[in-house]
Amino acid sequence: MSEKPFRSAILNAIFENFWLKLIALVFALGFYAFIHSEQDAQRTIAVKLVVEKPPETVPRRLMTPIPPSVDVTIVGPYQQLEALRPERLSIALNLQAAQSIPDLKLLPNMINDLPPRVRVDRMMPNQLQIQFEDIVTREVDVQVARTGEPAAGMEVVGKTIVEPTMVVATGIESAVAVIQFARTEAFDVSGLSEGQHQRRLRLDDPPEHVMWSESSVQATMEIARKLARREFVGLQVAVVGVVGAQVRPTAVSVKVEGLPERVEALSEDAIVPRVDPRIAGVDTTQPGSANLEVIVDIPDVALTITPAEVVVTW
């Protein structure tokens, strides 16, 4: 066959009844698109979780972190899936109703606004672990730390006075139960002279999920001149007013505490422990015995006598 007749045959095949063939092609393409548009397609979208927490009046706290969304695989007509706007979908979680349910199941019917011909194939995750803890309160002692040193020759005396002495801890039971005390910032006594000194001290932050009833406390510390201490041992006990009386034990020790210049000036000879039956109201006209308090007179110092009493026999 020559080239010319072959070309003529091809052109006749294309253009003969051209409009009829074009209409048939359009109908075929449309029918193909219709058939395929009705076939199911699959799409995975993120569906946000809308959490309805229990009201503040409920003495429980949610301890489980709730994810912002879950991945949902949906199946349905292609055109519907393409037109779907995921931001309009959500799952409402009523956690007040879930307080007694440790595992909260996520079901397809919980998703709002899904098109009628679209179904849920899979949800990831398909359940949430829900944990609540009771909110409790407990009183906790306040502890004041100290830093620095007072002025030369001075020292802190006595206990720190704190107002209030206790604060209330409010929070989840597992955290409140292990709190030992509420600590304050340190009371700085650097360079302080004699007298009472007050500070408003801030409480350290409480443990996580706990709050204090107070944010600060008033603390008072007393600074006084540093005292000297000495101990005199083996001092013989004298009996006043009774000749020939015997003492058991015969000797005591005396601890002296006071200003350095007063304590350092004491000598052992100046310390005379004694007992006086007359002061105790004991009748010494007849033979007998009694436990009597040991007396030592040293002005302007604090004394500790060991033992504080002895047995006197006459």
C-alpha positions as CSV (number, residue, x, y, z in Angstrom):
1,M,0.0,0.0,0.0
2,S,1.3,3.5,-0.9
3,E,1.8,6.1,1.7
4,K,-1.0,8.3,0.4
5,P,-3.8,5.8,0.6
6,F,-2.6,4.8,4.1
7,R,-2.8,8.3,5.4
8,S,-6.2,8.8,3.8
9,A,-7.5,5.7,5.6
10,I,-6.2,6.9,8.9
11,L,-7.8,10.3,8.5
12,N,-11.1,8.8,7.5
13,A,-11.0,6.6,10.6
14,I,-10.5,9.6,12.8
15,F,-12.8,12.2,11.3
16,E,-15.6,10.0,10.0
17,N,-18.5,10.6,12.3
18,F,-16.2,12.8,14.4
19,W,-18.8,14.3,16.7
20,L,-20.4,11.0,17.4
21,K,-17.0,9.6,18.4
22,L,-16.3,12.6,20.5
23,I,-19.6,12.3,22.4
24,A,-18.9,8.6,23.0
25,L,-15.4,9.4,24.4
26,V,-16.8,12.0,26.7
27,F,-19.5,9.6,28.0
28,A,-16.9,6.9,28.5
29,L,-14.6,9.2,30.5
30,G,-17.5,10.5,32.6
31,F,-18.7,7.0,33.3
32,Y,-15.1,6.0,34.3
33,A,-14.9,9.0,36.7
34,F,-18.3,8.2,38.1
35,I,-17.4,4.6,38.7
36,H,-14.2,5.4,40.4
37,S,-15.6,8.3,42.5
38,E,-18.0,5.8,44.0
39,Q,-15.3,3.5,45.1
40,D,-14.2,3.6,48.7
41,A,-10.9,5.4,49.6
42,Q,-9.0,5.6,52.9
43,R,-7.6,8.6,54.8
44,T,-5.9,9.1,58.2
45,I,-6.7,12.3,60.0
46,A,-6.0,13.8,63.4
47,V,-9.2,14.3,65.4
48,K,-8.9,16.7,68.4
49,L,-9.9,15.8,71.9
50,V,-12.1,18.2,73.7
51,V,-11.7,17.6,77.5
52,E,-14.5,18.4,79.9
53,K,-12.7,18.3,83.3
54,P,-14.4,17.9,86.7
55,P,-15.4,21.2,88.3
56,E,-13.1,22.8,90.9
57,T,-15.5,21.7,93.7
58,V,-14.6,18.1,93.1
59,P,-11.7,17.2,95.5
60,R,-9.9,15.2,92.8
61,R,-7.2,16.0,90.3
62,L,-6.6,14.5,86.9
63,M,-3.0,13.0,86.8
64,T,-3.0,11.6,83.3
65,P,-1.8,13.8,80.4
66,I,-4.5,13.9,77.7
67,P,-3.2,14.0,74.1
68,P,-4.5,16.9,72.0
69,S,-5.7,14.5,69.3
70,V,-5.9,10.9,68.1
71,D,-5.2,9.5,64.7
72,V,-8.3,8.2,63.0
73,T,-8.3,6.1,59.8
74,I,-11.6,6.6,57.9
75,V,-13.0,4.9,54.8
76,G,-15.6,6.2,52.4
77,P,-16.3,7.7,49.0
78,Y,-13.2,9.5,47.6
79,Q,-15.0,12.8,47.0
80,Q,-16.4,12.9,50.6
81,L,-13.0,12.2,52.0
82,E,-11.4,14.9,49.9
83,A,-14.0,17.4,51.0
84,L,-13.7,16.5,54.7
85,R,-12.2,19.2,56.9
86,P,-10.5,17.5,59.9
87,E,-10.5,20.7,62.0
88,R,-14.3,20.5,62.3
89,L,-14.2,17.0,63.8
90,S,-13.7,16.4,67.5
91,I,-14.3,13.9,70.3
92,A,-15.8,15.2,73.6
93,L,-14.3,13.5,76.7
94,N,-16.4,13.9,79.9
95,L,-13.8,13.2,82.5
96,Q,-16.2,13.9,85.3
97,A,-18.1,10.8,84.3
98,A,-14.8,8.9,83.8
99,Q,-13.4,9.4,87.4
100,S,-14.1,5.7,88.3
101,I,-13.1,4.3,84.9
102,P,-9.3,3.6,84.6
103,D,-9.5,2.8,80.9
104,L,-11.6,5.2,78.8
105,K,-12.5,3.6,75.5
106,L,-12.6,5.8,72.3
107,L,-15.5,4.7,70.1
108,P,-16.3,5.7,66.5
109,N,-19.7,7.1,67.5
110,M,-17.9,9.6,69.7
111,I,-16.7,11.6,66.6
112,N,-19.0,14.4,65.7
113,D,-19.9,15.6,62.1
114,L,-18.7,12.6,60.1
115,P,-20.3,12.3,56.7
116,P,-23.0,9.6,56.5
117,R,-21.2,7.3,54.1
118,V,-17.8,7.6,55.9
119,R,-17.0,5.0,58.5
120,V,-14.1,4.7,61.0
121,D,-11.7,1.9,60.3
122,R,-9.2,2.4,63.1
123,M,-8.4,4.8,66.0
124,M,-4.9,5.2,67.5
125,P,-5.0,5.1,70.5
126,N,-8.4,3.5,71.0
127,Q,-8.4,4.0,74.7
128,L,-6.9,6.3,77.3
129,Q,-5.5,5.6,80.8
130,I,-7.3,7.8,83.2
131,Q,-6.0,8.4,86.7
132,F,-7.3,10.7,89.4
133,E,-5.9,11.5,92.9
134,D,-7.7,12.8,95.9
135,I,-7.0,16.3,97.1
136,V,-6.1,16.4,100.8
137,T,-4.9,18.9,103.3
138,R,-2.4,18.5,106.2
139,E,-0.6,20.8,108.6
140,V,3.2,20.9,108.2
141,D,5.8,22.3,110.6
142,V,7.8,25.3,109.4
143,Q,11.6,24.9,109.5
144,V,13.8,28.0,109.4
145,A,17.4,27.6,108.2
146,R,20.2,29.9,109.4
147,T,23.2,31.3,107.6
148,G,26.1,33.6,108.5
149,E,27.7,34.4,111.9
150,P,26.7,37.2,114.3
151,A,29.1,40.0,115.3
152,A,32.3,39.0,117.2
153,G,31.6,37.8,120.7
154,M,27.9,37.2,119.9
155,E,25.9,34.0,119.4
156,V,22.4,32.9,118.6
157,V,20.6,31.8,121.8
158,G,17.4,29.9,122.3
159,K,15.1,28.6,119.6
160,T,13.9,30.5,116.6
161,I,10.4,31.9,117.1
162,V,8.2,31.3,114.0
163,E,4.7,32.7,113.4
164,P,2.8,30.7,112.3
165,T,4.6,27.6,113.4
166,M,2.7,25.5,110.9
167,V,1.2,25.9,107.4
168,V,-1.4,23.9,105.6
169,A,-0.3,21.8,102.6
170,T,-3.1,21.2,100.0
171,G,-2.6,18.9,97.1
172,I,-2.7,15.4,95.8
173,E,-2.5,12.7,98.5
174,S,0.7,11.0,97.3
175,A,2.6,14.3,97.4
176,V,1.2,15.7,100.6
177,A,1.7,12.4,102.5
178,V,5.5,12.5,102.2
179,I,6.1,16.2,103.1
180,Q,8.1,16.4,106.3
181,F,8.2,20.2,106.8
182,A,7.9,23.5,105.0
183,R,11.4,25.1,104.7
184,T,11.9,28.9,104.5
185,E,14.7,30.8,102.9
186,A,17.7,31.1,105.2
187,F,17.7,33.7,108.1
188,D,21.0,35.6,107.7
189,V,22.5,36.6,111.0
190,S,25.7,37.9,109.6
191,G,27.1,40.8,111.8
192,L,24.0,41.0,114.0
193,S,24.5,42.5,117.5
194,E,22.8,41.7,120.8
195,G,19.0,41.8,120.8
196,Q,16.0,40.2,119.1
197,H,15.9,40.4,115.3
198,Q,12.9,39.7,113.0
199,R,12.7,38.7,109.4
200,R,9.9,38.0,107.0
201,L,11.0,34.8,105.3
202,R,9.6,33.4,102.1
203,L,8.7,29.7,102.1
204,D,10.4,27.6,99.5
205,D,8.2,26.4,96.7
206,P,6.1,23.3,97.7
207,P,6.4,20.0,95.8
208,E,4.7,19.7,92.5
209,H,0.9,19.5,92.7
210,V,0.9,21.0,96.3
211,M,0.3,24.5,97.5
212,W,1.0,26.2,100.9
213,S,-1.6,28.2,102.9
214,E,1.0,30.9,103.4
215,S,3.7,32.3,101.2
216,S,5.9,33.6,104.1
217,V,6.3,33.5,107.9
218,Q,7.7,35.8,110.5
219,A,10.8,34.6,112.2
220,T,12.6,36.0,115.3
221,M,16.1,35.1,116.5
222,E,17.8,36.3,119.7
223,I,21.5,37.3,119.7
224,A,23.3,37.5,122.9
225,R,26.9,37.7,124.2
226,K,28.7,34.5,123.8
227,L,28.9,32.6,127.0
228,A,31.8,30.7,128.5
229,R,31.5,27.3,130.1
230,R,33.6,25.5,132.8
231,E,33.1,22.4,134.8
232,F,34.5,21.8,138.3
233,V,34.6,18.1,139.4
234,G,35.2,16.3,142.7
235,L,33.9,19.2,144.9
236,Q,33.3,18.0,148.5
237,V,29.8,18.5,149.9
238,A,29.5,20.3,153.3
239,V,26.7,19.8,155.8
240,V,25.5,22.9,157.5
241,G,24.5,22.8,161.2
242,V,25.0,19.1,161.8
243,V,28.2,17.9,163.4
244,G,29.4,14.4,162.3
245,A,26.9,14.0,159.5
246,Q,27.8,11.8,156.6
247,V,27.1,12.5,152.9
248,R,26.7,10.0,150.1
249,P,28.1,10.7,147.5
250,T,30.6,12.9,149.2
251,A,31.5,15.0,146.1
252,V,29.6,16.6,143.1
253,S,30.5,18.3,139.9
254,V,29.4,21.8,139.1
255,K,29.1,23.2,135.5
256,V,29.2,27.0,135.3
257,E,27.9,29.0,132.3
258,G,28.1,32.8,132.0
259,L,29.9,35.8,130.6
260,P,33.5,35.0,129.8
261,E,34.9,37.5,132.2
262,R,32.8,36.2,135.1
263,V,33.4,32.5,134.4
264,E,37.1,32.8,133.8
265,A,37.6,34.6,137.1
266,L,36.2,31.7,139.2
267,S,38.5,29.5,141.2
268,E,37.7,26.1,142.6
269,D,38.2,27.3,146.2
270,A,35.4,29.8,145.7
271,I,32.8,27.0,144.9
272,V,31.5,25.3,148.0
273,P,28.7,22.8,147.5
274,R,26.6,22.4,150.7
275,V,23.3,21.0,152.1
276,D,21.4,22.6,154.9
277,P,18.9,20.3,156.7
278,R,17.3,23.4,158.4
279,I,16.3,24.9,155.0
280,A,14.7,21.6,154.1
281,G,12.8,21.5,157.4
282,V,14.5,18.2,158.6
283,D,14.5,17.4,162.3
284,T,18.2,16.6,163.1
285,T,17.6,16.2,166.9
286,Q,17.0,12.5,166.4
287,P,19.2,10.1,164.3
288,G,18.0,9.8,160.8
289,S,18.7,10.5,157.1
290,A,17.3,12.5,154.2
291,N,17.7,13.4,150.5
292,L,18.8,17.0,150.4
293,E,19.3,19.4,147.6
294,V,22.9,20.5,147.0
295,I,23.3,24.3,147.1
296,V,26.0,26.4,145.4
297,D,25.9,30.2,145.4
298,I,27.6,32.0,142.5
299,P,25.9,35.1,141.3
300,D,25.4,36.1,137.6
301,V,26.0,32.6,136.2
302,A,24.0,29.5,135.4
303,L,24.8,26.4,137.4
304,T,24.3,22.7,136.8
305,I,25.0,20.4,139.8
306,T,25.5,16.7,139.4
307,P,24.0,14.9,141.3
308,A,21.5,17.6,142.3
309,E,20.7,15.7,145.6
310,V,22.7,13.7,148.1
311,V,21.8,11.4,151.0
312,V,22.7,12.9,154.4
313,T,22.9,10.6,157.5
314,W,23.2,12.0,161.1
